């Protein structure tokens, strides 16, 4: 018997019991929908995280006082606080002079909050940080108006400010902020650039900030230690292995700090991989649970299909007898019921994927970006087909081995 | 009994006693049963449904197998129809030894060599008359255009061209049985095997069906009818009577 005939037969059998088929599929549909929605939420989260937080595109790494591993637990935090020292501008110069593999090396200091004023407009608690001039390139800053500051302005400790869109809008409701003066923590600064509005990431606004030259920051806000901790940001040279550049930076820092071979790093290096690694470590466990729970619905859906197929075989014993009497082989009967189970299951899978796509669109519109990859769709369809095979094989085998004489005698 | 020997090849008289003279030779007859035994295990007891049955059917014969219930005629019909294999003995159909075939080979023989007509018609309820007639051709792997053509011809032969898109529940009993006959003949089998073909029909319709059998026989088809009704058996040209799992009589009527 040709496959197309078997498929036609399966579809007509499914169609003949529309209500039953629909109810049978419900478990499958719910299972597939739930799994695919969870997967697309996780994939959407990862893509969002990579883009917004890990800044994957920038291909930069940073050298800081602490590493992620230092925050494992209370003991490691305490140990790291004793061991690790703030980075210094001398160390920055040391690395800068000796590196072979780093393309751009910039430095930033963590932000402190300050009052910002222009005339009668006052904004409290704006995060203000300091940076070297090349941070504009390293961070791929998207400047909407004006420019970032220069090395000369940094070296001269000029009071110039690069501000976020929220700050600009509040202080300069009519626009034209660039070239005008604002007061930050009691001192006058000239606005030289405004950053394009970015909105929020995980609900945190990205446009409420001010960046001033690093040396200006150090002299006006206090030493670059503790909460104003200094960190370096570096990109690898073209054609250089990223990890080699990271290891070179580590080596230079260790040399500068005279660490013995078996000493732990008393600083931390953060790579995009390390950040996504943290993400995976946290999300990995959650993902497994989040996928496993709706996957149980899939198993139940499979059992429902098997149950209905068994009922169907019993009901259609006579039909099986007739088919056998006119020349259907065991394999024909086996195929008939297998294809029916797989088709049923695959239809459920397809409906589930479509529903999941719709739910994903709704979640994206209302709550959170989701992402449904083609791979996830294909896997969902293959898995639902596979469940069809698993749940169809026993009923089909039962049908195939029926004795034609007995089967013909059935009502 | 002497008439029967006319219809059977050389050595027939010996065969009647359950002995086989030419075991290895392929018989010339269309159907050849040689010392067929069918034994069932009922608990610890062995029940012999057939005790060494031997007979031949030539191409173009019209044979009735008659016997009371429990005589073994159903068992014999299942064996002739290749739904089952004998416990002992050889069964040849169209030059093929069926007795040692496996399930799939039997299915193939049923598809190619045997056309079944059942008492209760055994049509697929959800399928049209045309689809029911096509069914053996589907299992034979025939393409859909060729299948349609052959199924239509077969339905035309039983005068049901105008009913081919009807489902069984939209047809009368006689029409259903004619669909079943069209299905049985569509693959041009070696034998048409009918099991109580008029058992579910009224007298008038029964005669119609028997007339159709007569017509099919006159066209050269080989027909075996299994029945317990003497007047149905009387329409055949040869009657084999079964009792207690043995051939009691094998007589030629015409």
Boltz contact constraints between the chains, C-beta under 6 A:
constraints:
  - contact:
      token1: [A, 1]
      token2: [B, 138]
      max_distance: 6.0
  - contact:
      token1: [A, 1]
      token2: [B, 139]
      max_distance: 6.0
  - contact:
      token1: [A, 5]
      token2: [B, 138]
      max_distance: 6.0
  - contact:
      token1: [A, 16]
      token2: [B, 126]
      max_distance: 6.0
  - contact:
      token1: [A, 322]
      token2: [B, 122]
      max_distance: 6.0
  - contact:
      token1: [A, 325]
      token2: [B, 116]
      max_distance: 6.0
  - contact:
      token1: [A, 326]
      token2: [B, 135]
      max_distance: 6.0
  - contact:
      token1: [A, 326]
      token2: [B, 136]
      max_distance: 6.0
  - contact:
      token1: [A, 327]
      token2: [B, 107]
      max_distance: 6.0
  - contact:
      token1: [A, 327]
      token2: [B, 110]
      max_distance: 6.0
  - contact:
      token1: [A, 327]
      token2: [B, 111]
      max_distance: 6.0
  - contact:
      token1: [A, 327]
      token2: [B, 136]
      max_distance: 6.0
  - contact:
      token1: [A, 327]
      token2: [B, 139]
      max_distance: 6.0
  - contact:
      token1: [A, 328]
      token2: [B, 139]
      max_distance: 6.0
  - contact:
      token1: [A, 329]
      token2: [B, 104]
      max_distance: 6.0
  - contact:
      token1: [A, 329]
      token2: [B, 107]
      max_distance: 6.0
  - contact:
      token1: [A, 330]
      token2: [B, 103]
      max_distance: 6.0
  - contact:
      token1: [A, 404]
      token2: [B, 83]
      max_distance: 6.0
  - contact:
      token1: [A, 405]
      token2: [B, 78]
      max_distance: 6.0
  - contact:
      token1: [A, 405]
      token2: [B, 83]
      max_distance: 6.0
